[in-house]
Each structure stands twice: as C-alpha cells, then as structure tokens.
C-alpha cells in the first residue's frame, strides 16, 4: 500500500508526496508553516483542506476578503468557474451566454464550458449564473465535463440509483450522469438520499471538486 502506483489518480506533482515502500501519502506542505487563505473554515473542519488546496491552486474564490463563506449556497456561476479550472479545461470561443458579461469573473470559464458543451444553459442561451446550483445540476455538469474531456469512460445505468430512497425525484436528464458518478464512488448520498433538488453549500462543492481535481 505504501507505493505511489497504488494511489491511482493522486497528484504527486503538486499535492502529495510518498517515500516508496516506507510511508503513506502526505501533503507536500504538511510540516510547513503557512498562512491560511481563509479565516472562516473552523466551522467546517472536513472541508478545510479541500478549500485551502483549491484556493491556492486558483480554483476557488472566496465569498468575501479572507472569508470563503462555506455555509452559503454555491451559485451556478461560481461552480462553473471552479469546475472548468479543476478539470483544466480550455477552448477558444467567440460567443457566450446572454446573461454573462465580459466583466464577470467567470466570463472565460462560462465561455469555455459553452464551447465544449459542458454547460448548455437553462434556455434562451442563458446560464442564470447568480442562481443557486442544485445537487443534480452540479453532478450533471461534472460528469459531462469529465466525459467530454475524455477523463471518464464509466457509463451509469438507472439501476445504480436503486439504493437511494428519493431516486424518483431525479430529473430524466440527470439520471445517467448521477449514476455514472455513483459508480465512480464520487457520490455517496445524504443518509440514503441524493437530494437532487437541494442547493449545494460552498463547503460541499469544495469537497466534491477536490475529489475531481485529485482523481482526474
């Protein structure tokens, strides 16, 4: 177990280090003194590492100066900004969503997502970037991004959702995407539920994005 090859998909260039045959993986900066990026993460200790790592990689933005606002809900624009960066996606584009302006900090990421087909919008060429993102939409965007960038081959079937008591609440357009991520063990559910229509907190989004960043 104490060999790099055992931990497939782990980033041993930027995040982890291992002494072959001697130690388990550890963070490269584990013994270093460093100034936290955000000061409001003590209330979500399980998300502290993912938030700090992704923020230092330029993948996450804070809600306010020195604050990540982990318990606030993630917006569609914020999630797309972070997803495109976490997946290291890039593309040339000439157009964007009608409700995304050149001055918006997520303008480039939204344009890339639109050009690649990762984000198709909510209708009338709109992204609704300020709206809160639901769990099922977060998962659809992530699965579509992984597949279009050829980082994911796994195909999910609706039967994968049988163990979730609220599987009937999942929209038809989201079922196969969610099933694929369940099979990839990227989604465990909330006490046996998918909660597809529930909003995603910024802490939850960070934890999910950290898994994607580290595995793909």
N, C-alpha and C positions, 0 to 999 in steps of 0.2 A: 504493500500500500504506500510505501514511502518513496515512490518514484514518480517523476513528472508525467510519464506516459499513462499512469493510472488515472490522472485527473484530466481527461479529455475536455478540451474547450476552455480550460482555465488560462488566463492571460499571465504567463510567466515572464513577459517582457515588461509590462507596465504595473502590475498589481501584486503578483505573488512571487515568492521565492521558495526554493526547496533544496536541501542538501541530499542528493540522491542516496537512497538507502538508509538515511540517518534520521531525517526529520519529516514531519508532515508539512504541508504548505503553510506559509505565514506571510503576512503582509510585508512588503518591502520596507515600509516605514514604521513597522511595529514598535521598534525601540527608539524611534526618533522623537524629538520634541517638535511639535508643530502647532501652529495657531489654528483653531477651528475656524472653518469658513462661516458657520452659523452658530448663534448662541442660544437657539430655542429648541434644541433637539433632545434635551434630557427627558422630556415628556414622552418621547417615542424611542427608547433606547434600542429597540430592534431595528430601527431604520437609520440609526446614526451613521453607521459605517457606509451603507449604500449612498446616503445623501452626500456625505463628505467626499467619497471617492468620485462620484459622478460630477459633483460641483467642481472639483479640482481638475476634472477632465473637460470642463466646459460643456457638459451635457445637461446639467440642471441649472436653473436660475432661481434666485431667491424671490420670496414674495415682497420683502422689503429689505433695506440695508441690514446686513448681518442677521436677518431672520429668514427662515425658509417657510414659515407658516405651515408646519407639517399636517395639522389637523384640518386645514381648509381644503375644499374640494378642488381637484385639478380641472383646468379648463381644456377645451379641445385644442386651442392654440398652443398652450403650454406643453401638452402631452406630445403633440406633433413635433414641436421644436426639439424636445428631448429624444423622441423616438428616432428621428432621422439622424441625429448626431450619434445616438447609441449604436445604430446599425451601420454607421459610417457610410451612409448613402449619399450619392451625388448625381446630378444630372443637369444638363442645360435646359433652360425653359424660356419661353417668350411671353407666356401668359400666366395668370394666377387666378385664384378665386376672387369673385367680385367684391367680397367683403374683407379682403386682405390688402392693405395698402403698403406702398414701398417703405413707409416709415415704421411699420410694425416690426418688432424684433424677430418675429417668426416668419417674415416675408420669404426669405430664401428657403427655409425648411418646408413651408407650405407649397412653394413652387416646385420644389424637388418631389415632394410627395404626390402632387397632382400630375407632374410629368411622368412619373414612374407608374402611376396607377395605384399607389398605396392608399391615397385618400381620394375619394370620388365626390365628397361633399354631401350636403343634405338636400340638394335640389336647387335648380336655378343657378348653378355654378356658385353656390355659397358654402362656406365652411362652418359658419357660426362659431368663430374661434373663442368668443367670450362665454359660450355656453359650457356648463359643466359636462364633462365626458362621463358616460356610463361605463360600467364594467364590460358589458358586451362590446361596445364600440372600441374600447381600449384594446380588447383582445383581438377583435377583427383587424384593426389597423396593424397590430404587431404581427399577427400571423400572415397577413397579406404582404407586409414588408419583408419578413423572413423568406417567404416563398418566392416573391418576385426577385429578390437578391440572391436566390439560389443558396440560401443558408439552411433551408428546411425542406426535407423530402417527405416527411411523415404526413400521411393522409388520415384524417379523422372521420369516423362514422358516427351517426347519431347514437348508436348503441353505447358509445363511450360515456354518454351523459346519463345513462340509466341510473347510476348511483346517486344522482342529485335529485332531491325531492321537488325542486322547482324547475326542472328541465323544460316543462311545458311553457314557461314564461320566456324562454329564449326565442328570439326572432329567427325566422327561417334563414335570413341572410347570414346569421351569426353562428348557426349550429355547427357547421363543419369546421369553421375556424376555431371555435372553442374546443371542439372535440380533439382537434389536432394538438392543441396546446395542453389539453388534459393528458393525452398520450405521451407528450414530451415531458410530463411532470412539471409543467410551468404553472399549473393551476390546481390548487388543492380544494378550493371552495371554502365557504364560511359555514362551518358546522353543518356540512352536508348540503349546502346551498351554493348556487352560482351567483345569486343576486344580480342577474343580468342588467336590470334597470336601475340599480343603485349607483349613486355617484362614487367616485374614487377619490380618496384623500391624497394629498400630495405625498404623504409618507408611504402609502400603499403603492402609489405609482413609482416612487423611487425604488422600492424593494423589487418590484416587477422588472423595471428597466435594468436594475443591477444584474438580475439573473440573465437577461438577454445579452447585456454587454459582456458578461463574463463567459457565457457559453458560446456565443456566436461571433 
